[in-house]
Amino acid sequence: MKFPDMELYLAGNGKIGLDLFREHMPQIVMTDIKMPIMDGVTMAGEIKALCPETKIVIVAANCDADYLLNDKEIDYCVVKPIDYKILFAVIEKCVADVAAPLD
């Protein structure tokens, strides 16, 4: 409801998420870190290999983990439990990032 012009694709695991990405090529992907079959960090790496400009938002209990802070595939991390004000601000930043012309 907050972003009525966006299409939303839901996946039960990282493999399905990657398949949906390949099919629809969204500019913004939000994923949980822990998922069956393929975790969110692995899925993010696969997505960035296909389309480096895609914005990746990961949801995690701890965004301070070294592998998240140093991971070039992750653009933003939202901490659980989710504060929707923060989540919406991150989504708005991603929308602005993808709308900005490339230099």
WORA-V459858 format. One record per residue. N is the residue number from 1. RES is the residue in three letters. BURIAL is 1 if it has 24 or more other ideal C-beta (glycine too) atoms within 12 Angstrom, else 0. D_CENTER is the distance of its C-alpha to the mean C-alpha in whole Angstrom. Layout:
# WORA-V459858
N,RES,BURIAL,D_CENTER  N,RES,BURIAL,D_CENTER
This chain:
# WORA-V459858
1,MET,0,19  2,LYS,0,17  3,PHE,0,16  4,PRO,0,18  5,ASP,0,18  6,MET,0,14  7,GLU,0,14  8,LEU,0,12  9,TYR,0,12  10,LEU,0,12  11,ALA,1,12  12,GLY,0,15  13,ASN,0,14  14,GLY,1,11  15,LYS,0,14  16,ILE,0,14  17,GLY,1,10  18,LEU,1,11  19,ASP,0,14  20,LEU,0,13  21,PHE,1,11  22,ARG,0,14  23,GLU,0,16  24,HIS,0,14  25,MET,0,12  26,PRO,1,10  27,GLN,1,9  28,ILE,1,6  29,VAL,1,3  30,MET,1,3  31,THR,1,5  32,ASP,1,8  33,ILE,1,10  34,LYS,0,13  35,MET,1,13  36,PRO,0,16  37,ILE,0,17  38,MET,1,14  39,ASP,1,12  40,GLY,1,8  41,VAL,1,9  42,THR,1,12  43,MET,1,9  44,ALA,1,7  45,GLY,1,11  46,GLU,1,12  47,ILE,1,10  48,LYS,0,10  49,ALA,0,14  50,LEU,0,14  51,CYS,0,13  52,PRO,0,12  53,GLU,0,12  54,THR,1,8  55,LYS,1,6  56,ILE,1,3  57,VAL,1,3  58,ILE,1,5  59,VAL,1,8  60,ALA,1,11  61,ALA,0,15  62,ASN,0,16  63,CYS,0,13  64,ASP,0,17  65,ALA,0,17  66,ASP,0,18  67,TYR,0,16  68,LEU,1,13  69,LEU,0,15  70,ASN,0,16  71,ASP,1,13  72,LYS,0,12  73,GLU,1,9  74,ILE,1,7  75,ASP,1,8  76,TYR,1,7  77,CYS,1,8  78,VAL,1,10  79,VAL,0,13  80,LYS,0,14  81,PRO,0,17  82,ILE,0,14  83,ASP,0,16  84,TYR,0,15  85,LYS,0,17  86,ILE,0,14  87,LEU,1,11  88,PHE,0,13  89,ALA,0,14  90,VAL,1,10  91,ILE,1,9  92,GLU,0,13  93,LYS,0,12  94,CYS,1,10  95,VAL,0,12  96,ALA,0,15  97,ASP,0,13  98,VAL,0,13  99,ALA,0,16  100,ALA,0,18  101,PRO,0,20  102,LEU,0,20  103,ASP,0,23
